[in-house]
Amino acid sequence: MIEPGRCHDINAWEQRKGAEVICVRRDTIANPPKDIVDVELENLIEGGGLQGDLSLRTASTSVFHEHDTLFGRLRPYLRKFWFANTSGVKSGEIWSLYSSTLKPEFLYALTQSAQFLNQALQTAGTKMPRAEWKTIAEAYFAVPQAEEQEKIGILFQKLEQLIDAEKRKLDLLQKKKRALLRQIFEQKLRFAGYNNPWERCRLGDIAEFADYGIAASAIPYDGTVRYLRITDIDDETRQVNIYELPSPDMKHRSRKEDYLRQGDLVFARTGASVGKTYLNRSDRDNIVHAGFLIRFRLKDNICPEFIYQQTLGENYRKFIAITSQRSGQPGINSSEYADWTLYLTSIEEQNQIGGLFGQLDELIAALTQKIDLLTLKKKALLHQMFV
């Protein structure tokens, strides 16, 4: 992306005071039209971008213009910003930044850099910290010549557009999967050649056994056994990075009966994550699960993928909402999980359905990884360019 030997010389950049190169737009509009874009703090995405319905009107009258940089000053550590591609109104908790000397795209990149964020993080307030404009105005920022500003701005714009495009692909794929889950498990969509009625059964009826995990503290991976905890399971993708798992701090961790086997299904049993599930697709034989997780090993004539995908559907969510209710924090024990009622069909159809969703999950995981790598690349470039 950047040719070796052609990177800028940071020492050649000019140190400019914030007040000289960055301005906060303070315009207001008395009666905003009903169809005007309205950006509130919850619409700004951490790391850049927008979400939600921008047509919902609030009492906001503070104006922003096209090509302004919108920066969330409330809790600035959340790193919420957006390069405006239109004009509109915004929350008073959002700065609308512009410059008469800096290229708009460069200013947007600058606000994402450690140079700017370190100043913004010198906040006022504790419970509701806010970035102070006086701190930004009095700070000094390294600024290159206009030609280099333009190149840097274009670089980050292209990189952000690429990340946004991949996020849109991911969103469409996830929506497609959710639609297929609903249609298939409501039996509105079947593979050709299958018309037998599905049966209902309990999870306990199709499991060889269920057990609780080991009670141990986590230590850095010691080269022997990996330790799976609730927090290691991604809330969105339900994926686990096996190579980042720690080891359990216990002497009997080499017991083979504790190890997860490929196809084991793990359930979170307590706390805010109760109901979260993980299907062990790994063929590694050195992973043990923690005490707040319950493992179900399914019988040989059951497709684990078919059962796991049902834990992502509405029937399972209703079961969790009802069963997990406690006087204290929510929880579900192994006997209660065993009573969960699910659908069962022939093993041939189970394998067809499980294979379909398994492939979709692989695509989703690959796209997620690509987005993460592009985001890391962007952060690295911001650090290298705005030292």
C-alpha positions as CSV (number, residue, x, y, z in Angstrom):
1,M,0.0,0.0,0.0
2,I,2.9,2.3,0.8
3,E,6.1,1.8,-1.2
4,P,9.3,1.3,1.0
5,G,11.5,4.4,0.9
6,R,8.6,6.7,-0.1
7,C,7.1,7.2,3.4
8,H,6.9,10.7,4.7
9,D,9.5,12.2,7.0
10,I,7.7,13.0,10.2
11,N,10.4,15.5,11.1
12,A,9.5,17.5,8.1
13,W,6.0,18.0,9.3
14,E,5.1,21.3,10.9
15,Q,3.9,21.5,14.5
16,R,0.6,23.5,14.5
17,K,-1.5,24.5,17.4
18,G,-4.9,22.9,17.4
19,A,-6.7,26.3,17.4
20,E,-4.9,27.3,14.2
21,V,-5.9,24.2,12.2
22,I,-9.1,22.8,13.7
23,C,-12.4,24.5,14.2
24,V,-15.6,23.4,15.9
25,R,-18.8,24.3,14.0
26,R,-21.2,26.1,16.3
27,D,-24.0,26.9,13.8
28,T,-27.6,26.2,14.8
29,I,-30.8,26.1,12.9
30,A,-34.0,27.3,14.5
31,N,-36.5,25.1,12.7
32,P,-34.9,22.1,11.0
33,P,-36.9,20.6,8.2
34,K,-38.6,17.3,9.0
35,D,-36.5,15.4,6.4
36,I,-33.1,16.5,7.7
37,V,-30.5,14.0,8.7
38,D,-30.3,13.8,12.5
39,V,-27.1,12.2,14.0
40,E,-27.2,11.4,17.7
41,L,-24.4,9.9,19.8
42,E,-25.9,6.4,19.6
43,N,-25.7,6.6,15.7
44,L,-22.0,6.9,15.8
45,I,-20.1,3.6,15.7
46,E,-17.0,2.9,17.7
47,G,-14.1,3.0,15.2
48,G,-15.9,5.0,12.6
49,G,-19.2,5.0,10.8
50,L,-23.0,5.3,11.3
51,Q,-25.8,3.0,12.4
52,G,-29.5,3.3,13.1
53,D,-32.3,5.4,11.7
54,L,-31.1,9.0,10.9
55,S,-34.6,10.1,9.9
56,L,-35.8,10.1,13.5
57,R,-36.1,13.7,14.6
58,T,-35.0,14.9,18.0
59,A,-34.7,18.4,19.5
60,S,-31.2,18.8,18.1
61,T,-30.5,22.0,16.2
62,S,-26.7,22.0,16.1
63,V,-25.6,21.9,12.4
64,F,-22.9,19.9,10.6
65,H,-21.9,20.2,7.0
66,E,-20.8,17.8,4.3
67,H,-17.1,16.7,4.8
68,D,-17.1,17.7,8.4
69,T,-15.7,15.2,10.9
70,L,-18.2,14.3,13.6
71,F,-16.5,13.2,16.9
72,G,-18.3,11.9,20.0
73,R,-17.0,14.0,22.8
74,L,-19.0,12.2,25.5
75,R,-16.9,9.2,26.6
76,P,-14.2,9.9,24.0
77,Y,-12.5,6.6,24.8
78,L,-15.3,4.9,22.7
79,R,-13.6,6.5,19.6
80,K,-16.8,7.4,17.8
81,F,-16.5,9.4,14.6
82,W,-17.9,9.8,11.1
83,F,-16.8,11.6,8.0
84,A,-20.0,13.4,6.9
85,N,-21.2,12.7,3.4
86,T,-24.1,15.0,3.8
87,S,-25.3,17.9,6.0
88,G,-27.7,17.8,8.9
89,V,-28.2,18.3,12.6
90,K,-26.5,16.5,15.5
91,S,-26.4,16.0,19.2
92,G,-24.6,18.6,21.3
93,E,-22.4,15.8,22.6
94,I,-20.9,15.5,19.1
95,W,-18.2,17.9,17.8
96,S,-18.5,18.9,14.2
97,L,-14.9,19.6,13.2
98,Y,-13.7,21.4,10.0
99,S,-10.6,23.3,8.9
100,S,-9.7,26.1,6.5
101,T,-6.1,24.8,6.3
102,L,-6.3,21.0,6.5
103,K,-7.8,18.7,3.8
104,P,-11.1,17.3,5.1
105,E,-10.0,13.7,4.7
106,F,-6.7,14.4,6.5
107,L,-8.5,16.0,9.4
108,Y,-10.7,12.9,9.6
109,A,-7.7,10.7,9.8
110,L,-6.0,13.0,12.3
111,T,-9.0,12.7,14.7
112,Q,-8.5,8.9,14.7
113,S,-4.8,9.2,15.6
114,A,-3.2,8.8,19.0
115,Q,-2.1,12.5,18.7
116,F,-5.7,13.6,18.8
117,L,-7.2,10.9,21.0
118,N,-4.6,11.4,23.7
119,Q,-5.7,15.0,24.0
120,A,-9.4,14.2,23.8
121,L,-9.0,11.7,26.7
122,Q,-7.9,14.4,29.0
123,T,-11.5,14.7,30.0
124,A,-13.6,16.6,32.5
125,G,-16.0,14.6,34.7
126,T,-15.8,11.1,36.0
127,K,-19.1,9.3,35.5
128,M,-19.8,11.1,32.2
129,P,-16.3,12.2,31.0
130,R,-16.3,14.7,28.1
131,A,-13.5,15.9,25.9
132,E,-12.6,19.5,26.5
133,W,-12.2,21.7,23.4
134,K,-9.7,23.9,25.3
135,T,-7.3,21.0,25.5
136,I,-7.5,20.3,21.8
137,A,-7.2,24.0,20.9
138,E,-4.0,24.3,23.0
139,A,-2.4,21.1,21.9
140,Y,0.1,20.8,19.0
141,F,-0.3,18.5,16.0
142,A,2.1,17.5,13.3
143,V,0.8,18.6,9.9
144,P,2.3,17.9,6.5
145,Q,2.1,19.9,3.3
146,A,-1.3,19.9,1.4
147,E,-0.2,17.4,-1.2
148,E,0.8,14.8,1.4
149,Q,-2.4,15.6,3.4
150,E,-4.4,14.7,0.4
151,K,-2.6,11.4,-0.2
152,I,-2.9,10.4,3.5
153,G,-6.6,11.3,3.5
154,I,-7.3,9.3,0.4
155,L,-5.4,6.3,1.7
156,F,-7.5,6.1,4.9
157,Q,-10.7,6.9,3.0
158,K,-10.1,3.9,0.7
159,L,-9.2,1.7,3.6
160,E,-12.3,2.6,5.5
161,Q,-14.5,2.1,2.3
162,L,-13.0,-1.4,2.0
163,I,-13.8,-2.2,5.7
164,D,-17.3,-0.8,5.3
165,A,-17.8,-2.9,2.1
166,E,-16.8,-6.1,4.0
167,K,-19.0,-5.2,6.9
168,R,-22.0,-4.9,4.5
169,K,-21.2,-8.3,3.1
170,L,-21.0,-9.7,6.6
171,D,-24.3,-8.1,7.6
172,L,-26.1,-9.5,4.5
173,L,-24.6,-13.0,5.1
174,Q,-25.8,-12.9,8.8
175,K,-29.3,-11.8,7.7
176,K,-29.4,-14.6,5.2
177,K,-28.4,-17.2,7.8
178,R,-31.0,-15.9,10.3
179,A,-33.7,-16.1,7.6
180,L,-32.7,-19.7,6.7
181,L,-32.6,-20.7,10.4
182,R,-36.2,-19.5,10.8
183,Q,-37.4,-21.1,7.6
184,I,-35.7,-24.5,8.0
185,F,-36.5,-25.0,11.7
186,E,-40.1,-23.9,11.2
187,Q,-40.0,-26.6,8.4
188,K,-41.1,-24.1,5.8
189,L,-38.1,-24.9,3.7
190,R,-36.8,-28.5,3.2
191,F,-34.1,-30.2,1.2
192,A,-35.4,-32.1,-1.9
193,G,-36.3,-35.7,-1.1
194,Y,-37.2,-35.1,2.5
195,N,-40.9,-34.9,3.6
196,N,-41.0,-37.0,6.8
197,P,-42.4,-35.1,9.8
198,W,-40.0,-33.9,12.4
199,E,-40.2,-35.2,15.9
200,R,-39.7,-33.3,19.2
201,C,-37.3,-34.6,21.9
202,R,-35.4,-33.5,24.9
203,L,-31.8,-32.7,24.8
204,G,-31.2,-35.2,27.5
205,D,-32.7,-38.0,25.4
206,I,-30.1,-37.6,22.7
207,A,-27.0,-37.0,24.9
208,E,-24.6,-39.6,26.2
209,F,-23.8,-37.5,29.3
210,A,-23.5,-33.9,30.6
211,D,-20.9,-32.6,32.9
212,Y,-19.6,-29.4,34.5
213,G,-16.2,-28.0,33.8
214,I,-13.2,-27.9,36.1
215,A,-12.7,-25.2,38.7
216,A,-9.3,-23.6,38.1
217,S,-7.7,-20.2,37.6
218,A,-6.3,-19.4,34.1
219,I,-2.6,-19.1,33.5
220,P,-0.7,-18.3,30.3
221,Y,-0.6,-21.2,27.9
222,D,2.0,-23.7,29.1
223,G,2.2,-25.8,26.0
224,T,0.0,-28.7,27.3
225,V,-3.7,-28.0,27.8
226,R,-6.0,-25.2,26.6
227,Y,-8.7,-23.8,28.9
228,L,-12.1,-22.7,27.5
229,R,-14.1,-20.1,29.6
230,I,-17.3,-18.2,28.9
231,T,-15.5,-15.1,28.0
232,D,-13.5,-16.9,25.3
233,I,-16.7,-17.5,23.3
234,D,-17.5,-14.6,21.0
235,D,-21.0,-13.2,21.7
236,E,-21.8,-12.6,18.0
237,T,-20.1,-15.4,16.1
238,R,-19.9,-18.0,18.9
239,Q,-16.4,-18.7,17.6
240,V,-13.3,-19.3,19.7
241,N,-9.7,-18.5,18.9
242,I,-8.2,-21.8,20.0
243,Y,-4.6,-20.5,19.9
244,E,-5.4,-17.6,22.3
245,L,-6.8,-19.9,25.0
246,P,-4.8,-20.0,28.3
247,S,-4.1,-23.1,30.4
248,P,-5.8,-24.1,33.6
249,D,-3.8,-23.8,36.8
250,M,-4.4,-27.3,38.2
251,K,-2.3,-30.4,38.7
252,H,-4.7,-33.0,37.3
253,R,-5.4,-31.2,34.0
254,S,-4.0,-34.1,32.0
255,R,-7.0,-36.3,32.7
256,K,-8.3,-37.4,29.3
257,E,-11.9,-37.6,30.5
258,D,-11.9,-33.8,31.0
259,Y,-10.9,-33.0,27.4
260,L,-13.5,-31.7,24.9
261,R,-14.1,-34.0,21.9
262,Q,-15.0,-32.8,18.4
263,G,-18.8,-32.4,18.4
264,D,-19.2,-31.6,22.1
265,L,-21.7,-28.9,22.7
266,V,-21.0,-26.4,25.6
267,F,-23.6,-24.3,27.4
268,A,-23.0,-21.3,29.7
269,R,-24.8,-21.9,32.9
270,T,-24.9,-18.6,34.8
271,G,-24.7,-14.8,34.7
272,A,-25.3,-12.5,31.9
273,S,-24.0,-15.0,29.3
274,V,-26.4,-17.8,30.4
275,G,-27.6,-19.7,27.3
276,K,-24.5,-18.9,25.2
277,T,-23.4,-22.0,23.3
278,Y,-20.3,-23.2,21.6
279,L,-19.9,-26.2,19.3
280,N,-16.4,-27.7,19.5
281,R,-15.5,-28.2,15.8
282,S,-11.8,-28.6,16.6
283,D,-10.2,-32.0,16.4
284,R,-7.6,-31.0,19.0
285,D,-7.7,-33.3,22.1
286,N,-6.2,-30.9,24.7
287,I,-9.0,-28.5,25.5
288,V,-10.9,-28.5,28.9
289,H,-13.9,-26.4,29.8
290,A,-14.3,-24.2,32.8
291,G,-16.8,-24.6,35.7
292,F,-19.3,-22.1,34.5
293,L,-19.8,-24.2,31.3
294,I,-21.7,-27.4,30.9
295,R,-20.7,-29.9,28.3
296,F,-23.2,-32.2,26.5
297,R,-21.8,-35.1,24.5
298,L,-24.3,-36.2,21.9
299,K,-25.0,-39.8,20.8
300,D,-23.4,-41.1,17.7
301,N,-26.6,-41.0,15.6
302,I,-27.0,-37.3,16.2
303,C,-25.5,-34.5,14.1
304,P,-24.0,-32.0,16.6
305,E,-24.1,-29.2,14.0
306,F,-27.9,-29.7,13.6
307,I,-28.5,-29.4,17.4
308,Y,-26.1,-26.5,17.8
309,Q,-27.8,-24.4,15.1
310,Q,-31.1,-24.8,17.0
311,T,-29.5,-23.0,19.9
312,L,-29.4,-19.9,17.7
313,G,-33.1,-19.9,17.0
314,E,-36.2,-18.4,18.7
315,N,-37.4,-21.6,20.4
316,Y,-34.1,-21.8,22.3
317,R,-34.1,-18.1,23.2
318,K,-37.6,-18.4,24.7
319,F,-36.4,-21.5,26.7
320,I,-33.5,-19.5,28.1
321,A,-35.6,-16.5,29.0
322,I,-38.1,-18.6,30.9
323,T,-35.8,-21.2,32.5
324,S,-32.9,-18.9,33.6
325,Q,-35.1,-16.8,35.9
326,R,-33.7,-16.8,39.4
327,S,-34.1,-14.6,42.5
328,G,-30.4,-13.6,42.1
329,Q,-28.4,-13.8,38.9
330,P,-29.9,-15.9,36.0
331,G,-28.8,-19.5,35.7
332,I,-29.6,-22.9,34.2
333,N,-28.2,-26.2,35.5
334,S,-27.5,-29.4,33.6
335,S,-30.9,-31.0,34.5
336,E,-32.7,-28.0,33.2
337,Y,-30.7,-27.9,30.0
338,A,-31.5,-31.6,29.5
339,D,-35.2,-30.7,29.5
340,W,-34.9,-28.3,26.6
341,T,-37.2,-29.6,23.8
342,L,-35.9,-29.4,20.3
343,Y,-36.6,-30.9,16.8
344,L,-35.2,-34.1,15.4
345,T,-35.3,-35.5,11.9
346,S,-33.5,-38.3,10.1
347,I,-29.7,-38.4,10.4
348,E,-29.4,-37.8,6.6
349,E,-31.4,-34.6,6.8
350,Q,-29.6,-33.5,10.0
351,N,-26.3,-33.8,8.1
352,Q,-27.6,-31.9,5.1
353,I,-28.9,-29.0,7.3
354,G,-25.8,-29.1,9.6
355,G,-23.5,-29.0,6.6
356,L,-25.3,-26.0,5.1
357,F,-25.1,-23.9,8.3
358,G,-21.6,-25.1,9.0
359,Q,-20.4,-23.7,5.7
360,L,-22.3,-20.4,6.3
361,D,-20.5,-20.1,9.7
362,E,-17.2,-20.7,8.0
363,L,-17.9,-17.9,5.6
364,I,-19.0,-15.6,8.4
365,A,-15.9,-16.4,10.4
366,A,-13.7,-15.7,7.4
367,L,-15.3,-12.4,6.7
368,T,-15.1,-11.4,10.4
369,Q,-11.4,-12.3,10.4
370,K,-10.8,-10.2,7.3
371,I,-12.5,-7.2,8.8
372,D,-10.5,-7.6,12.0
373,L,-7.2,-7.7,10.0
374,L,-8.1,-4.7,7.9
375,T,-9.0,-2.8,11.1
376,L,-5.7,-3.7,12.6
377,K,-3.9,-2.6,9.4
378,K,-5.7,0.8,9.7
379,K,-4.7,1.2,13.3
380,A,-1.1,0.3,12.5
381,L,-1.0,2.8,9.7
382,L,-2.5,5.5,11.9
383,H,0.2,4.8,14.5
384,Q,3.0,4.9,11.9
385,M,1.9,8.0,10.2
386,F,0.9,10.1,13.2
387,V,3.8,9.2,15.5
